[in-house]
């Protein structure tokens, strides 16, 4: 095989140290330089200087958890070609494995150009990604605490969740405050908490909280959970303010993605934080779909096709897109994805249909970020109007066109001659 990089460095990354091997293929017999470094920042700077001294600008390492990130940060901006590879592309043969052999094997594969690079976005996108992922985690924690709060009420025989759609609304929260802070509350106290737009009947609301006897310990637990929910809400609001500040330079891209049905501002920010704005990182939309874990697998042997379910990739991006797909299908202002969903769900079921819609949205995002055009599918007209209606509309337009031509002085014989000429040309 042809050597692509005359000087290539393979790095075996661990938590406390790295092993680097430079393969020099400028001569007939390749030469190897091996050195071990600590993962402390000063030692990583020494590693970077060692690469520069040996004139090696091509480095490959495997993506070992989060341990590769400090190494990548030390090399970014100083080494022109830094590749982070999935471990399955640089796996060593079993029984022939140690740190030195791993680094040498990575260097040998990388110099031939057969190691596929993982997508590493620019630093500003990576920083934004850290905030959006943390925001996602805090939102999940808040949801868990809300469920815990509801369970604590249910354990104490409080059935407000049966009469209120949202027990965290103003009316329900006012009633809960009275129940927790007043042992001898009356029916009038409960009814005074209700808002004018409350749809539940007074009898049902009074029945849901009637005869409650919470112990002090139960009340204390509910208040602790409530305080935690309020704390998480403040943290989420603070994070959102920081994210809004970080995305000030991406407003054009955010507005572009918001033209897609189902995508709001928060969804657009989350998607951009995962895939970035430069689609040249992906050779085509098939590669992006595969990277996001939304493409069917390829698993065939001896003429038999085995499981082709989607992969586990896209741990953060995939949930964003599935959530957007649910919103797009329910969007009444634009039924494009709803029609697509109905056609697919008849054959494949609803769960697979949501995945298919999520993939279609991702493909649209890829082309929109590549071209800068707003959302405008090529099959939008055919999707919104079935063939029967299109034939009907075309016939009406044809009749109106004939009337206009006759009114302008054309005879029936001339019209028939035009139609026959077009028919001959089509054949």
FENUR-V381420 format. One record per residue. RES is the residue in one letter. D_CENTER is the distance of its C-alpha to the mean C-alpha in Angstrom with 1 decimal. Layout:
res-><RES RES>
d_center-><D_CENTER D_CENTER>
This chain:
res-><X X X X X X X X X X X X X X X X X X X X X X X X X X X X X X X X X X X X X X X X X X X X X X X X X X X X X X X X X X X X X X X X X X X X X X X X X X X X X X X X X X X X X X X X X X X X X X X X X X X X X X X X X X X X X X X X X X X X X X X X X X X X X X X X X X X X X X X X X X X X X X X X X X X X X X X X X X X X X X X X X X X X X X X X X X X X X X X X X X X X X X X X X X X X X X X X X X X X X X X X X X X X X X X X X X X X X X X X X X X X X X X X X X X X X X X X X X X X X X X X X X X X X X X X X X X X X X X X X X X X X X X X X X X X X X X X X X X X X X X X X X X X X X X X X X X X X X X X X X X X X X X X X X X X X X X X X X X X X X X X X X X X X X X X X X X X X X X X X X X X X X X X X X X X X X X X X X X X X X X X X X X X X X X X X X X X X X X X X X X X X X X X X X X X X X X X X X X X X X X X X X X X X X X X X X X X X X X X X X X X X X X X X X X>
d_center-><37.9 37.8 36.9 34.2 34.4 38.0 36.8 33.7 32.8 31.1 29.9 29.7 27.7 28.7 28.4 31.9 32.8 31.8 34.0 34.1 36.1 36.9 38.0 40.5 41.2 43.4 46.4 47.3 46.7 43.4 43.7 41.5 41.2 39.7 39.0 37.4 35.8 34.7 31.2 32.7 31.8 35.4 35.5 32.3 34.0 37.0 34.8 33.5 37.1 38.2 35.9 37.2 40.8 40.4 38.8 35.6 32.6 30.5 28.8 26.7 25.4 23.3 20.2 21.9 19.7 19.7 23.3 22.6 21.0 24.5 26.0 23.5 24.1 27.8 27.7 25.3 27.6 30.6 29.8 28.8 27.0 24.9 23.0 20.8 21.0 19.6 22.6 23.2 24.2 26.8 28.1 31.8 34.3 35.2 38.5 38.2 35.8 36.4 34.9 37.1 36.6 32.9 32.9 35.5 33.6 30.4 32.7 34.5 31.4 29.9 33.1 33.1 29.6 28.2 25.5 22.0 20.1 16.6 14.3 15.3 14.3 17.2 18.4 17.6 13.8 14.2 16.1 13.6 10.9 13.6 14.2 10.8 10.4 14.0 13.6 11.2 14.0 16.7 15.4 15.4 18.9 20.1 19.3 21.2 24.1 24.3 24.8 27.3 29.1 29.4 30.7 33.2 34.5 34.8 36.7 39.2 39.8 38.1 36.6 35.1 31.8 33.9 35.2 32.4 29.0 27.6 29.8 28.2 29.7 32.8 35.4 34.1 33.7 37.2 38.6 36.9 38.4 41.8 41.6 40.7 43.1 46.1 47.8 50.1 48.0 49.5 48.3 48.9 46.6 43.7 44.4 44.6 41.0 39.8 38.4 39.9 36.8 36.7 37.0 38.1 41.8 43.8 45.2 41.9 40.7 44.0 44.0 40.5 41.8 45.5 47.3 44.5 45.8 43.2 44.6 44.1 41.9 39.6 39.4 38.7 35.7 34.3 34.9 33.2 30.0 30.3 30.7 27.7 25.6 27.2 26.5 22.8 22.7 24.5 22.2 19.1 21.0 22.1 18.6 17.5 20.7 19.9 16.4 18.2 20.7 18.4 16.7 20.2 20.2 17.0 18.2 19.0 15.5 14.2 17.1 16.4 12.9 14.6 17.0 14.6 15.6 13.4 11.5 13.2 13.5 11.5 8.4 9.3 9.9 6.7 5.0 8.4 8.6 6.4 8.1 11.1 13.5 15.7 14.9 18.2 16.5 15.6 18.8 17.4 14.6 15.6 14.8 11.3 10.8 12.5 10.7 7.3 9.8 10.2 13.7 16.9 18.8 22.2 24.8 28.3 31.6 35.2 34.1 32.2 28.6 27.0 23.7 20.9 18.2 14.6 14.1 12.7 10.4 6.7 7.8 5.3 1.9 4.4 5.8 4.1 5.1 8.0 9.1 9.2 11.1 13.5 14.2 14.7 17.1 19.0 19.4 23.2 23.5 21.8 22.2 20.8 17.9 20.2 22.8 20.5 19.4 23.1 24.1 21.7 22.2 25.9 25.6 22.7 22.1 19.6 17.1 16.9 16.9 13.7 12.0 14.1 13.1 9.3 10.5 12.9 10.7 8.8 12.4 13.6 11.2 12.6 16.1 16.0 15.1 17.7 20.4 19.8 20.7 19.5 18.1 21.1 20.8 24.0 24.6 24.2 28.0 28.5 25.7 27.2 30.8 32.1 34.8 37.7 37.0 36.5 39.9 41.5 40.2 41.3 44.8 45.3 44.3 46.7 49.5 49.1 49.2 52.4 54.0 53.3 54.7 57.8 58.4 58.3 61.2 59.7 61.7 60.5 61.8 59.8 56.6 57.3 58.0 54.6 52.8 54.7 54.1 50.3 50.5 52.5 50.0 47.0 48.9>
